Structure formats: structure tokens, C-alpha cells
Amino acid sequence: MWLKTLLSLMLTLTLTLLSGNQAGADELTYLVISDQAEPFQIVDHDVSQADPEHKGIISDIIYASLKESEVKLTTLAYPFKRYILMMAPKQTPRWISYGSPAWLTAHGEEAQNKRLSKNKLFDVSHVLVTKKDSAFTVNRVNDLFGKTIITLKGFTYPGLDRYIKAGLVFKVEVNSHESALKAVETGRGIGFVAMKCRALYTINNTELDRNDFTLVDFAKVIAPYPIHISFSDAVPEQLIEQVDQKILKLKQSHRIDEIIRAYIGE
């Protein structure tokens, strides 16, 4: 009798563990950067709503890629530094977000960019946003030596960071894209280094006048690079493959192009 009881208990425990593992496999946390990642991730703090609305290019793509799955997705937003900290396995075991192979650094941001989707979402290009009456051009990185540029706190600038670290290029750091563009207006630097899509979105969605700025091509310093969906190490490979296939379908149907145009108008 005791053997039968023991086997029954072991079977119950095994089923419980399997059930728990399956439940975890079907749950993901979507990590969002609050207030610095527009138009990739937009947190709309509408006072009439109990919870903020999450939208943006990356958010819309991630929601679309999981729409027909059985995954329970929880969205959480944090300031950039805490966003990176929340990617630690003990903090958030199974998360999804976005990253780029161009952002791999030795400064603690590897988690965001270490495990990326096979299919890229799109490529981004950079510009130097200057005052309209500025005649400054960038033909090589040396053109920036001895100059002060405006950047975002905590962000990585491939092709530029090492010159800033070496003291060849100076920087003024600000907390948001709108603050950066206002810093351009007040002459705190020769210009703001930004992704073109982010600069256009900010200008179009604030009281700033597009005609007050010039977008100087910055490809000679920061070459265009791809954006991917990123995953924590604990996300099952099968789920990543499902998301990858959905991304491919979204690209083939031009849905991703439509999402981008909806936010930046190009």
C-alpha cells in the first residue's frame, strides 16, 4: 500500500512541475524603455486610464508577432538604466525587447543585444540635427574633433563612442529627444546625434518647427545598422522561431513598413 501511495505522490509532483514549467514557457515580459525610446516604444500616460497605453514601432511589431500565439505577455516600462538591470535572470527570467548587434559593448548592455531574432525588423540611419542656418557638414569623424555634440544619457553610439572616450569629441548629455532638440536651438552643441526616425518623430510630435532644423547625414561616422527583437536566455528556442517566422510574414506583407510610416510619416 505504501508503495502505491508513494508512486501516486511522485506522479502528482511530476505533473505539478511539468504544469509549472509549461505555464512559465507560455509567459513573457515585454520590457520597455520609458520616455527615451520614442518612436520605438511609446508610453502614453493618459490620466483617464488606470494603466498606461503602450505603442510605438517596436511595440506594435512585438504585439503583432505574438497576436495569434498562446503567450501571455506582460508589458513593463522602466527608465533606461533600470530597464537594463531588469534584464538580469533573477529580475526577469523570460523577457522580450529589442536590440542590435551594433550595440554590443563592454558596459553592461550585452543582455539587450546578445540573443537576437534571426530576421531583422528594419535598418536605422543616423543624422546630426543642427540649426537651420548651420553650414556644418560631416564628411569624416575628424570633422567632429574639438566640437561638442548633444547625446542621450546612457545610449550607445557605435563609431563615435571611442572618440568621445579619448577626449577628441566632447558631449552634452540630456534625458530626452525633445530636450536634445531644444539644446540644439540654444546652441549647447553643434548638433544632436540621433536616429533619423527618432528625430523626425520628435519634431512632428512636439511644438518644434521642422523648418528650424537641418538633418545632416551622419553615415560617414555611424553606418546604418539593423534592429532586431531580442530575447532573454530563458526564452525557448521554439518560441523564438515562431516569432521569427511571424516577423518574416510582417515584412513580406509590408506591415512593418506601414507601422513605421504611421509614426514618422515617411
Secondary structure, 3 states (H helix, E strand, C coil): CHHHHHHHHHHHHHHHHHHHHHHHHCEEEEEEECCCCCCCCEEECCCCCCCCEEECHHHHHHHHHHCCCCCEEEEEEECHHHHHHCCCCCCCCCEEEEECHHHCCCCCCHHHHHCECCCCCEEECEEEEEECCCCCCCCCHHHHCCCEEEEECCCCCCCCHHHHHCCCCEEEEECCHHHHHHHHHCCCCCCEEEEHHHHHHHHHCCCCCHHHEEEEECCCCCCCEEEEEEECCCCCHHHHHHHHHHHHHHHHCCHHHHHHHHHHCC
